[in-house]
Amino acid sequence: MEDREPLGPNQDWMSRLPEQLLDVPLWDLAIPGSHDSMSYCLDGSSPLLRSEPALLRLSDQLCPCWTRPCVERWATTQQTSLRRQCDLGVRFLDLRIAKKPKSQCLFFAHGLYTLTTVKEALTELSHWLDAHKQEVLLLCCSHFESVTEQDHQDLLNFINSEFRGKICSSQCVPTLRSCWSRGHQVIISYDDQQVALKHPELWPATPYRYADSANPHEVIAYLNQEKLRGRPARFFVSGLNLTEDAAYVLLHPRQDMRKMTTKALKLLLGWTAEAASWTRAGRREHRVLRLLSTSVSSAL
């Protein structure tokens, strides 16, 4: 996604859905999302995450001027801010949280750490929601690399303060009508089970189905196979994102994530158009779609 794209009529698409969808549980709606939503602001000067392969971290120590630009090129799955993503219609945000070395702040991460802190990003989303009272965001908080118990507590205190009155509890069955009547605009899934169990405002980790492949045909075949297996009872993700490995990067030195995705975009969006007709128990079934890079604006 790029800032140069014209702003479409998607800022308030939830408020314009037909009457018959207003009482459908949100997990039965197709909700567009972005993969690694914060990767638009990766810090090319930051060290690699400790969870990266040992050989890659060694390369970073020996030759950071080569390693970090390479990682940034392949780890950047978004090119525009959270506010812009929401304006384009994204309602599911993939927020991978990590604590940067020698810092007391929490950041996001995908190979590298981001420039934007978690608190800055959540504040931006809160302000966007204030301007779009009938839109609902699904925030998937995950990974939590090097995050301590105290960090979790501080983060939850901030979330509850920033989104006061807007959070939909995991005890609810959220529909658009019920969210509007209660003023709920945020559903937060939390990948740390021990923490989530102690806080009813948090939803459990969102299951994420993806093929772990750079081949779009393999991605589609995998998702079709998963379709036959059935679906989880609540929210889950069908990941259309392509995934490179070291061999692919070495064999395609002039490519990056955007180029790889753009080549496959027509095929992936074709699958998206067909997927909304999945059925279960004789009724139309939808699911969360998490789309990579340029896919989001084109899919809406």
LUMTI-584680 format. One record per residue (C-alpha): residue number from 0; y, x, z. Coordinates in Angstrom, 1 decimal, decimal comma. Each point is the difference from the previous one (the first is absolute). Layout:
// residues N
     i        y        x        z
   NUM        Y        X        Z
...
END
This chain:
// residues 300
     i        y        x        z
     0      0,0      0,0      0,0
     1      3,4      1,3     -0,9
     2      3,5     -1,0      1,2
     3      1,1     -0,4     -3,6
     4     -2,1     -3,1     -0,5
     5      2,0     -3,2     -0,2
     6     -0,3     -2,2      3,1
     7     -2,3     -2,9     -0,7
     8      0,0     -3,4      1,7
     9     -2,6      1,1      2,6
    10      2,1      0,6      3,2
    11     -0,9     -3,5      1,3
    12     -3,2     -0,9     -1,9
    13     -1,8     -1,3      3,1
    14      2,7     -2,6      0,5
    15     -0,5     -1,3     -3,5
    16     -3,8     -0,6      0,2
    17     -1,2     -3,5     -0,8
    18     -0,5     -2,5      2,9
    19     -3,8      0,1     -0,2
    20      0,0      3,7      1,0
    21      2,2     -0,2      3,0
    22     -2,9     -1,0      2,3
    23     -2,5      2,5     -1,4
    24     -0,8      2,9      2,4
    25      1,9      3,1     -1,2
    26     -3,3      1,9     -0,4
    27     -0,9     -2,4     -2,8
    28      3,1      0,8     -2,0
    29      0,2      2,9     -2,5
    30      2,7      2,2      1,6
    31      1,3      3,0     -2,0
    32      0,1      3,3      1,9
    33      0,8      3,7     -0,5
    34     -2,3      2,9      0,7
    35      1,3      2,7      2,3
    36      3,3     -1,9      0,1
    37      2,1      2,8      1,5
    38     -1,1      2,8     -2,4
    39      3,3     -0,4     -1,9
    40      1,7      2,3      2,5
    41     -2,5      2,8      0,6
    42      1,5      3,2      1,4
    43     -1,0      2,7     -2,5
    44      0,9      2,7      2,6
    45     -2,3     -1,4      2,8
    46     -3,4      1,5      0,8
    47     -3,1     -1,7     -1,1
    48     -1,7     -2,5      2,3
    49     -2,6      1,5      2,3
    50     -2,5     -2,4     -1,4
    51      0,2      1,5     -3,5
    52     -2,9      2,1     -1,1
    53     -0,1      3,5      1,5
    54      0,1      1,7     -3,4
    55      3,2     -1,9     -0,9
    56      1,6      0,9      3,3
    57     -0,9      3,6     -0,5
    58      1,6     -0,1     -3,5
    59      3,1     -1,5      1,7
    60      0,2      2,9      2,4
    61     -0,4      2,6     -2,7
    62      2,1     -1,7     -2,8
    63      2,0     -3,0      1,2
    64      2,3      0,3     -3,0
    65     -2,9     -1,1     -2,2
    66     -2,1     -2,1      2,3
    67      2,7     -2,4      1,3
    68      1,5     -1,0     -3,4
    69     -3,5     -0,6     -1,3
    70     -0,9     -2,2      3,0
    71      3,3     -1,9     -0,2
    72     -0,5     -0,7     -3,7
    73     -3,4     -1,6      0,6
    74      0,8     -1,6      3,4
    75      3,1     -1,9     -1,2
    76     -1,3     -3,5     -0,8
    77      3,4     -1,7      0,4
    78      3,4      0,8     -1,3
    79      2,3     -2,5      1,7
    80      1,1     -1,0      3,5
    81     -1,7     -2,6      2,2
    82      3,0     -2,4     -0,5
    83     -0,4      0,4     -3,8
    84     -3,8     -0,6      0,2
    85      0,6     -3,2      1,9
    86      2,6     -1,1     -2,5
    87     -2,6      0,5     -2,7
    88     -2,4     -2,3      1,8
    89     -2,1      2,3      2,1
    90     -1,1     -1,6      3,2
    91     -2,9      2,3      1,1
    92      1,1      3,4      1,1
    93     -2,4      2,9      0,6
    94      1,6      2,1      2,8
    95     -1,9      3,2      0,9
    96      1,5      1,4      3,2
    97     -0,2      3,6      1,2
    98      1,8      2,2      2,5
    99      1,7      3,0     -1,7
   100     -0,6      3,4      1,7
   101      2,9      1,1      2,3
   102      1,5     -3,5     -0,1
   103      0,2     -2,8      2,5
   104      0,4     -2,6     -2,7
   105     -2,6     -1,9     -2,0
   106      0,0      0,3     -3,7
   107     -2,2     -1,2     -2,9
   108     -2,3      2,2     -1,9
   109     -2,0      0,4     -3,2
   110     -1,1      3,6     -0,4
   111      3,6      0,9      1,2
   112      2,2     -1,6      2,6
   113      2,9     -2,2     -1,0
   114      3,7      0,5      0,5
   115      0,5     -3,5      1,4
   116     -1,2     -0,7      3,6
   117     -2,0     -3,0      1,0
   118      2,8     -1,5      1,9
   119      2,4      0,3     -2,9
   120     -2,4     -1,7     -2,4
   121     -0,8     -2,9      2,4
   122      3,7     -0,6      0,6
   123      0,5     -0,2     -3,8
   124     -2,7     -2,6     -0,2
   125      1,4     -2,0      2,9
   126      3,4     -0,1     -1,7
   127     -1,6     -1,1     -3,2
   128     -1,8     -2,9      1,8
   129      3,2     -1,1      1,5
   130      1,3     -0,6     -3,5
   131     -3,2     -1,7     -1,2
   132     -0,9     -2,5      2,7
   133     -3,0     -1,6     -1,8
   134     -1,8      3,2     -1,0
   135     -2,9      1,4      1,9
   136     -1,0      3,7      0,0
   137     -3,4      1,4      0,8
   138      0,4      3,5      1,6
   139     -3,2      2,0      0,0
   140      0,4      2,9      2,5
   141     -2,7      2,6     -0,2
   142     -1,2      3,6      0,2
   143      2,2      1,0      3,0
   144     -0,7      3,7     -0,4
   145      0,9      2,0      3,2
   146      1,5     -3,1      1,6
   147     -0,5     -0,1      3,8
   148     -0,5     -3,0      2,3
   149      3,6      0,3      1,0
   150      1,1      0,0     -3,6
   151     -1,9     -3,2     -0,6
   152      1,7     -1,6      3,0
   153      3,4      1,1     -1,1
   154     -0,6     -1,3     -3,6
   155     -1,2     -3,4      1,3
   156      3,0     -0,3      2,2
   157      2,2      0,7     -3,0
   158     -1,9     -2,5     -2,2
   159      0,2     -2,8      2,5
   160      3,7      0,7      0,5
   161      0,9      0,3     -3,7
   162     -2,0     -3,0     -1,1
   163      0,6     -2,1      3,1
   164     -0,9     -3,6     -0,8
   165     -1,3      0,9     -3,5
   166     -3,5      1,2      0,8
   167     -3,0     -2,3     -0,8
   168     -2,7      0,4      2,6
   169     -3,6      0,8     -0,9
   170     -1,0     -3,2      1,8
   171      1,7     -2,1     -2,7
   172     -1,2     -1,3     -3,3
   173      3,1      0,8     -2,0
   174      1,2     -2,2     -2,9
   175      3,4      0,1     -1,5
   176      0,9     -3,4      1,5
   177     -1,1      1,1      3,5
   178      1,8      3,4     -0,3
   179      3,2     -1,8     -1,1
   180     -0,1     -2,5      2,8
   181     -0,4      2,8      2,6
   182      2,2      2,6     -1,5
   183     -2,9      2,4     -0,6
   184      0,6      2,5     -2,8
   185     -2,2      3,0      0,9
   186     -3,8      0,5      0,3
   187     -0,9      3,4      1,3
   188     -3,5      1,4     -0,4
   189     -0,7      3,1      2,2
   190     -2,7      2,5     -0,9
   191     -0,5      1,3      3,5
   192     -2,5     -2,5      1,4
   193      0,4      0,9      3,7
   194      3,8     -0,6     -0,2
   195     -0,3     -3,1     -2,1
   196     -2,4     -1,7      2,5
   197      2,6      0,3      2,7
   198      2,8     -1,6     -2,0
   199     -0,5     -3,6     -1,3
   200      3,0      0,4     -2,3
   201     -2,0      2,6     -2,0
   202     -2,7     -0,8     -2,5
   203     -3,1      2,1     -0,5
   204     -0,2      2,6     -2,8
   205      0,1     -1,5     -3,4
   206     -3,2      0,7     -2,0
   207      0,9      2,0     -3,2
   208     -2,3      0,0     -3,0
   209      0,6      2,7     -2,6
   210     -2,1      2,0     -2,4
   211      1,2      3,5      0,8
   212      0,0      0,9     -3,7
   213      2,5      1,1     -2,7
   214     -1,8     -2,1     -2,6
   215      1,5     -3,5     -0,3
   216     -3,3     -1,4     -1,4
   217     -1,8      1,2      3,1
   218      2,7     -1,6      2,2
   219     -0,4     -3,3     -1,7
   220     -3,8      0,2      0,1
   221      0,1      0,7      3,7
   222      2,3     -2,9      0,8
   223     -2,1     -2,3     -2,1
   224     -3,0      1,1      2,0
   225      1,8     -0,6      3,2
   226      1,0     -3,5     -1,2
   227     -3,7     -0,8     -0,2
   228     -0,6      1,1      3,6
   229      2,5     -2,6      1,3
   230      3,1      0,5      2,0
   231      1,0      0,6      3,6
   232      1,1     -3,1      2,0
   233      3,7      1,1      0,3
   234      2,3      2,4     -1,7
   235     -1,4      2,8     -2,2
   236      1,2      2,2     -2,8
   237     -1,3      0,5     -3,5
   238      1,3      3,4     -1,0
   239      0,9      0,5     -3,6
   240      1,1      3,6      0,7
   241     -1,4      2,9     -1,9
   242     -1,1      3,0      2,1
   243      0,0      3,5     -1,3
   244     -2,1      2,9      1,3
   245      0,4      3,8     -0,2
   246     -1,9      0,2     -3,2
   247      2,1     -2,7     -1,7
   248      3,2      1,8      1,0
   249     -1,2      3,3     -1,3
   250     -1,1     -1,5     -3,3
   251      3,4     -1,9     -0,4
   252      2,7      2,6      0,9
   253      2,7     -2,0     -1,8
   254     -0,7     -3,4      1,6
   255      1,1     -1,6      3,2
   256     -0,8     -3,2      1,8
   257      2,5     -2,0     -2,0
   258     -1,3      1,2     -3,4
   259     -3,6     -0,6      1,0
   260      0,7     -3,5      1,2
   261      2,2     -1,0     -3,0
   262     -2,7      0,9     -2,4
   263     -2,4     -2,5      1,7
   264      2,6     -2,6      0,8
   265     -0,8     -2,6     -2,7
   266     -3,7      0,0      0,9
   267      0,7     -0,3      3,7
   268      2,5     -2,8     -0,4
   269     -2,5     -1,8     -2,2
   270     -2,4      0,0      2,9
   271      2,7     -1,3      2,3
   272      0,7     -2,9     -2,2
   273     -3,6     -1,1      0,0
   274     -0,7      0,7      3,7
   275      1,9     -3,1      1,3
   276     -2,7     -2,3     -1,3
   277     -2,6      1,3      2,4
   278     -1,7     -2,9      1,7
   279     -1,7     -0,5      3,3
   280     -1,6     -3,3      1,2
   281      1,4     -1,8     -3,0
   282      3,7      0,9      0,5
   283      2,4      2,5     -1,4
   284      0,0      3,2      2,0
   285      2,8      2,6      0,1
   286      0,3      3,3      1,8
   287      2,5      2,8      0,7
   288      0,6      2,2     -2,9
   289      1,2      3,6      0,7
   290      1,5      1,4     -3,2
   291      0,9      3,6     -0,7
   292      3,3      1,4     -1,3
   293      1,3     -1,9     -3,1
   294     -2,6     -2,8      0,4
   295      2,0     -2,0      2,5
   296      3,0     -1,0     -2,0
   297     -2,1     -0,7     -3,1
   298     -2,5     -2,1      1,8
   299      2,4     -2,6      1,3
END
